[in-house]
Amino acid sequence: MSNPKPPIAVQAAEVPPRTKPSNYPEPFASRMKGREKRQLGDLFGLTNFGVNLTHLAPKSLSALRHSHTKQDEFIYILSGYPTLRTDEGNTQLAPGMCAGFKAGTSNAHHLINDTSEVVVYLEIGDRTPGDQGAYPDDDIQADLKDGKWHFTHKNGTPY
């Protein structure tokens, strides 16, 4: 059976959200409540990089604060006013603002929606094999193996 042909174009907001809200194991997955991703890159069969249209409900997080060893990341705010938390502290973002995170810099980051309105943004990241994720605020680390994230405690024991 062949793979279905990807669409030429779509309304991004009409793409169904990802069925699994988070790849994190518990107790971290439940902290992503209120985050909804529409995997636009996957819809078009993109393999070198991913693109997500992400909605953050009020009082929700984009991810655990993290950095990547090999993956560059980029975000572009479409609506709402999230707080970007990095190693430098907090930066208030607004529609039209963007931020980028170069691989290997160890600058951990995530978005926090401390407002009462939904935040919508595009997130773009490459899919470089052998990537690792570091989480300075939590007892978790991640390794990208065979296209899937594997999570362990910082001492190496699995979740």
C-alpha contacts under 8 A as a table, 3 or more apart, distances in Angstrom:
res1	aa1	res2	aa2	distance
6	P	43	L	6.55
6	P	44	F	5.11
6	P	45	G	6.65
7	P	10	V	7.05
7	P	43	L	7.75
7	P	44	F	6.60
10	V	14	E	7.61
10	V	15	V	7.60
11	Q	14	E	5.45
11	Q	15	V	6.99
12	A	15	V	5.51
12	A	38	R	7.68
12	A	40	L	7.04
12	A	53	L	7.18
13	A	16	P	8.00
13	A	38	R	7.75
13	A	53	L	7.62
15	V	38	R	6.09
15	V	39	Q	7.78
15	V	40	L	7.46
16	P	38	R	6.20
17	P	36	E	6.24
17	P	37	K	5.39
17	P	38	R	4.44
17	P	39	Q	7.15
18	R	21	P	6.36
18	R	36	E	7.15
18	R	37	K	5.67
18	R	38	R	5.74
18	R	39	Q	6.63
20	K	23	N	7.26
21	P	29	A	7.71
21	P	32	M	7.26
21	P	33	K	7.59
21	P	35	R	7.12
21	P	36	E	6.63
21	P	37	K	7.55
22	S	29	A	5.50
22	S	32	M	6.68
23	N	29	A	6.96
23	N	149	W	7.47
24	Y	28	F	5.80
24	Y	29	A	4.86
24	Y	151	F	7.31
25	P	28	F	5.82
25	P	29	A	5.53
25	P	151	F	7.31
25	P	159	Y	6.69
26	E	29	A	5.08
26	E	30	S	6.62
27	P	30	S	6.28
27	P	31	R	7.42
28	F	31	R	5.31
28	F	32	M	7.25
28	F	64	L	7.85
29	A	32	M	5.54
29	A	33	K	7.60
30	S	33	K	5.54
31	R	60	S	7.87
31	R	61	L	7.44
32	M	35	R	5.71
32	M	60	S	6.78
32	M	61	L	6.01
32	M	62	S	7.02
32	M	63	A	6.61
33	K	60	S	6.69
33	K	61	L	7.95
34	G	55	H	7.91
34	G	56	L	5.78
34	G	57	A	4.85
34	G	58	P	7.44
34	G	59	K	7.84
34	G	60	S	5.42
34	G	61	L	7.57
35	R	54	T	7.02
35	R	55	H	5.78
35	R	56	L	4.71
35	R	57	A	6.35
35	R	60	S	6.60
35	R	61	L	6.81
35	R	62	S	6.39
36	E	54	T	5.58
36	E	55	H	5.12
36	E	56	L	6.58
37	K	52	N	5.94
37	K	53	L	5.73
37	K	54	T	4.43
37	K	55	H	6.50
38	R	52	N	5.37
38	R	53	L	5.03
38	R	54	T	6.25
39	Q	42	D	5.56
39	Q	43	L	6.47
39	Q	50	G	7.52
39	Q	51	V	6.20
39	Q	52	N	4.66
39	Q	53	L	6.68
40	L	43	L	5.13
40	L	44	F	6.71
40	L	50	G	7.48
40	L	51	V	5.39
40	L	52	N	5.44
40	L	53	L	6.86
41	G	44	F	5.42
41	G	45	G	6.37
41	G	46	L	5.17
41	G	47	T	7.85
41	G	49	F	7.17
41	G	50	G	4.87
41	G	51	V	4.67
41	G	52	N	6.86
42	D	45	G	4.88
42	D	46	L	5.61
42	D	47	T	7.54
42	D	50	G	6.84
42	D	51	V	7.70
43	L	46	L	7.63
46	L	49	F	6.35
46	L	50	G	6.82
47	T	50	G	7.25
47	T	127	R	7.25
48	N	126	D	5.93
48	N	127	R	5.58
48	N	128	T	7.50
49	F	124	I	7.04
49	F	125	G	5.53
49	F	126	D	3.92
49	F	127	R	5.24
50	G	123	E	7.98
50	G	124	I	5.57
50	G	125	G	5.36
50	G	126	D	6.08
50	G	127	R	7.05
51	V	122	L	6.88
51	V	123	E	5.68
51	V	124	I	4.55
51	V	125	G	6.79
52	N	122	L	5.66
52	N	123	E	5.22
52	N	124	I	6.56
53	L	120	V	7.18
53	L	121	Y	5.95
53	L	122	L	4.76
53	L	123	E	6.62
54	T	120	V	5.66
54	T	121	Y	5.43
54	T	122	L	6.15
54	T	123	E	7.22
55	H	118	V	6.59
55	H	119	V	5.63
55	H	120	V	4.57
55	H	121	Y	6.72
56	L	60	S	5.88
56	L	61	L	6.82
56	L	62	S	6.78
56	L	113	N	6.57
56	L	118	V	5.61
56	L	119	V	5.04
56	L	120	V	6.46
57	A	60	S	5.65
57	A	113	N	7.08
57	A	117	E	6.96
57	A	118	V	4.77
57	A	119	V	6.65
58	P	113	N	5.55
58	P	114	D	6.25
58	P	115	T	5.56
58	P	116	S	5.01
58	P	117	E	5.63
58	P	118	V	5.72
58	P	119	V	7.72
59	K	112	I	7.11
59	K	113	N	5.10
59	K	114	D	4.96
59	K	115	T	6.59
59	K	116	S	7.44
60	S	112	I	6.10
60	S	113	N	5.40
60	S	114	D	7.37
61	L	64	L	7.35
61	L	110	H	7.25
61	L	111	L	5.81
61	L	112	I	4.72
61	L	113	N	6.33
62	S	110	H	5.91
62	S	111	L	5.11
62	S	112	I	6.50
63	A	66	H	7.67
63	A	110	H	5.81
63	A	111	L	7.19
64	L	110	H	6.50
64	L	135	Y	6.93
64	L	138	D	7.90
65	R	85	R	7.72
65	R	86	T	7.83
65	R	108	A	5.55
65	R	109	H	4.82
65	R	110	H	4.89
65	R	135	Y	5.89
65	R	136	P	7.15
65	R	137	D	6.86
66	H	107	N	7.68
66	H	108	A	4.37
66	H	109	H	5.40
66	H	110	H	6.92
66	H	133	G	6.39
66	H	134	A	5.39
66	H	135	Y	4.56
66	H	136	P	6.89
67	S	103	A	7.47
67	S	104	G	7.72
67	S	105	T	7.69
67	S	106	S	5.35
67	S	107	N	5.83
67	S	108	A	4.45
67	S	109	H	6.57
67	S	133	G	5.61
67	S	134	A	5.35
67	S	135	Y	6.84
68	H	71	Q	5.48
68	H	72	D	7.40
68	H	103	A	5.41
68	H	104	G	6.15
68	H	105	T	7.95
68	H	106	S	6.89
68	H	131	D	6.59
68	H	132	Q	5.64
68	H	133	G	4.68
68	H	134	A	6.50
69	T	103	A	5.15
69	T	104	G	4.30
69	T	105	T	7.55
69	T	106	S	7.38
69	T	131	D	5.63
69	T	132	Q	5.38
69	T	133	G	6.62
70	K	103	A	4.85
70	K	104	G	6.10
70	K	128	T	6.20
70	K	129	P	7.96
70	K	130	G	7.39
70	K	131	D	4.93
70	K	132	Q	7.05
71	Q	102	K	7.32
71	Q	103	A	5.01
71	Q	104	G	7.98
71	Q	125	G	6.38
71	Q	126	D	5.48
71	Q	127	R	6.51
71	Q	128	T	6.05
71	Q	131	D	6.42
72	D	100	G	7.52
72	D	101	F	5.74
72	D	102	K	4.78
72	D	103	A	4.76
72	D	125	G	5.63
72	D	126	D	6.03
73	E	100	G	5.70
73	E	101	F	5.05
73	E	102	K	6.63
73	E	103	A	7.66
73	E	123	E	7.19
73	E	124	I	5.66
73	E	125	G	4.38
73	E	126	D	7.03
74	F	98	C	7.31
74	F	99	A	5.79
74	F	100	G	4.29
74	F	101	F	6.24
74	F	123	E	5.73
74	F	124	I	5.12
74	F	125	G	6.38
75	I	98	C	5.45
75	I	99	A	5.43
75	I	100	G	6.42
75	I	121	Y	6.70
75	I	122	L	5.51
75	I	123	E	4.47
75	I	124	I	6.33
76	Y	95	P	7.95
76	Y	96	G	6.74
76	Y	97	M	6.01
76	Y	98	C	4.28
76	Y	99	A	6.76
76	Y	121	Y	5.48
76	Y	122	L	5.18
76	Y	123	E	6.67
77	I	80	G	7.40
77	I	93	L	7.45
77	I	94	A	6.47
77	I	95	P	4.91
77	I	96	G	5.60
77	I	97	M	5.62
77	I	98	C	6.12
77	I	119	V	7.78
77	I	120	V	6.34
77	I	121	Y	4.35
77	I	122	L	6.59
78	L	95	P	4.95
78	L	96	G	6.15
78	L	119	V	7.68
78	L	120	V	5.41
78	L	121	Y	5.00
78	L	122	L	7.32
79	S	94	A	7.10
79	S	95	P	4.91
79	S	96	G	8.00
79	S	118	V	7.70
79	S	119	V	5.49
79	S	120	V	5.11
79	S	121	Y	6.87
80	G	94	A	6.26
80	G	95	P	6.29
80	G	117	E	6.57
80	G	118	V	6.13
80	G	119	V	4.27
80	G	120	V	6.47
81	Y	92	Q	6.80
81	Y	93	L	5.43
81	Y	94	A	4.78
81	Y	95	P	7.05
81	Y	113	N	7.20
81	Y	115	T	7.14
81	Y	119	V	6.47
82	P	92	Q	6.25
82	P	93	L	5.53
82	P	94	A	7.04
82	P	111	L	6.13
82	P	112	I	5.59
82	P	113	N	4.75
82	P	114	D	6.81
82	P	115	T	7.41
82	P	119	V	6.56
83	T	90	N	6.25
83	T	91	T	5.62
83	T	92	Q	4.63
83	T	93	L	5.93
83	T	111	L	5.57
83	T	112	I	5.12
83	T	113	N	6.35
83	T	114	D	7.30
84	L	90	N	5.59
84	L	91	T	5.08
84	L	92	Q	6.26
84	L	93	L	6.77
84	L	109	H	6.96
84	L	110	H	5.90
84	L	111	L	4.64
84	L	112	I	6.50
85	R	88	E	7.66
85	R	89	G	5.58
85	R	90	N	4.52
85	R	91	T	6.48
85	R	109	H	5.42
85	R	110	H	5.57
85	R	111	L	6.22
85	R	112	I	7.44
86	T	89	G	5.27
86	T	90	N	6.46
86	T	107	N	6.34
86	T	108	A	5.48
86	T	109	H	4.38
86	T	110	H	6.95
87	D	107	N	5.67
87	D	108	A	5.96
87	D	109	H	7.11
93	L	97	M	6.19
93	L	98	C	7.93
94	A	97	M	5.69
101	F	105	T	7.95
101	F	107	N	7.50
102	K	105	T	6.18
103	A	106	S	7.53
106	S	134	A	7.78
108	A	134	A	7.71
108	A	135	Y	7.18
108	A	136	P	7.27
113	N	118	V	7.76
113	N	119	V	6.86
115	T	118	V	7.78
127	R	131	D	7.99
128	T	131	D	6.14
129	P	144	L	6.54
129	P	145	K	7.02
129	P	146	D	7.59
129	P	147	G	7.13
130	G	143	D	6.95
130	G	144	L	5.48
130	G	145	K	6.29
131	D	143	D	6.15
131	D	144	L	5.28
132	Q	141	Q	7.57
132	Q	142	A	5.45
132	Q	143	D	4.53
132	Q	144	L	6.10
133	G	141	Q	5.80
133	G	142	A	4.76
133	G	143	D	6.45
134	A	140	I	7.48
134	A	141	Q	5.27
134	A	142	A	6.73
135	Y	138	D	5.65
135	Y	139	D	7.27
135	Y	140	I	6.18
135	Y	141	Q	6.15
136	P	139	D	7.85
139	D	153	H	5.43
139	D	154	K	5.60
140	I	151	F	6.61
140	I	152	T	5.67
140	I	153	H	4.56
140	I	154	K	5.44
141	Q	151	F	5.68
141	Q	152	T	5.52
141	Q	153	H	6.11
141	Q	154	K	5.79
142	A	149	W	6.21
142	A	150	H	5.50
142	A	151	F	4.56
142	A	152	T	6.49
143	D	149	W	5.58
143	D	150	H	5.21
143	D	151	F	6.61
144	L	147	G	6.07
144	L	148	K	5.42
144	L	149	W	4.51
144	L	150	H	6.30
145	K	148	K	5.42
145	K	149	W	6.34
145	K	150	H	7.08
151	F	158	P	6.48
151	F	159	Y	6.51
152	T	155	N	7.63
152	T	156	G	5.42
152	T	157	T	5.43
152	T	158	P	4.21
152	T	159	Y	5.46
153	H	156	G	5.28
153	H	157	T	5.35
153	H	158	P	6.12
153	H	159	Y	6.76
154	K	157	T	7.47
